[in-house]
């Protein structure tokens, strides 16, 4: 297994939130955007994974605005990914 595959497995594990909707959003991002994303975007995604689930839920569902511009921009892009 390559270093990249091991890293992706570790990230995929971090994406498991126990909330099906968040799990699906993060899995969709990993499948559709991660392979082609820049190092900068990947860093923002990893930062997003450090956030608390309740905040993530409110941000993704649009109940609350994320105060961080980079995170908010990535959240918007993830929300727009096709299922």
N, C-alpha and C positions, 0 to 999 in steps of 0.2 A: 504494500500500500504506500503510495507516494505521500510526501509531506503535505501537499495540498489536499489530498483526500482525507488525511487524518485531521487537518484543520477544519475542513468542511463538516466532518462528522462531529467535531467538538462544538462547532457553531450551531449545527442542527440540534444538538442536545440542548444548548442554551436557548433555542427558540421555543422549546416546549414549555408552555406557560400554564397549562391546565385549563385554559379557556379556548375552546375549539375555534372560535372566531379569530383570536390572536394567532393561534397555532397555524391556521390556514393562511392568514395574511403573511406571516413570516416565511412559511414554506413556499408560498407563491413567489415571494421576493427571491429566495435562494435559488429556486428553479429557473426563474425568468431573467433576473437582473444580476445576481451575484457573479456569474461567470464572466460578464462583460463590464462590470462596474470598475470604476477607478479606485485606487488605493484610498483616496479621500472619501469617496462614497462608502467604501467598506468600513472605514473608520467611524463614519457617522452611524452606520447600521449597528456596529458593535456598541457604540455609545447608547443607541436606542435600546439595545438588549439589557443595558444596565439600569434602565428605568423601572419603576414599580409598575406592576400589572394594572392597578387601578388607574394610574395616570395614563398608561398606554391605552387602556380601554376608552377613557374619556376623550383622548386625543384622536384615536382612530374613528370613533363613532361621531366625532364632531360636537360633543357635549362641552368641550373645553378647548381653548386654543393653546397649543404648545408655545411657551415663551422663547424657546431656542429656534432661531431662524433655520439653521441647517437641519435640525430634527424635524421641524414642521414641514420643510420642503420635501424631505425624504418620506415622511408619513403621507403626504399628498400623492407622491409618485407611487407608493405602495398601494394606496387606496384605489388608484386608477388602473392597476394591473388587471388584465382579463383573468377570469377564473380558470 
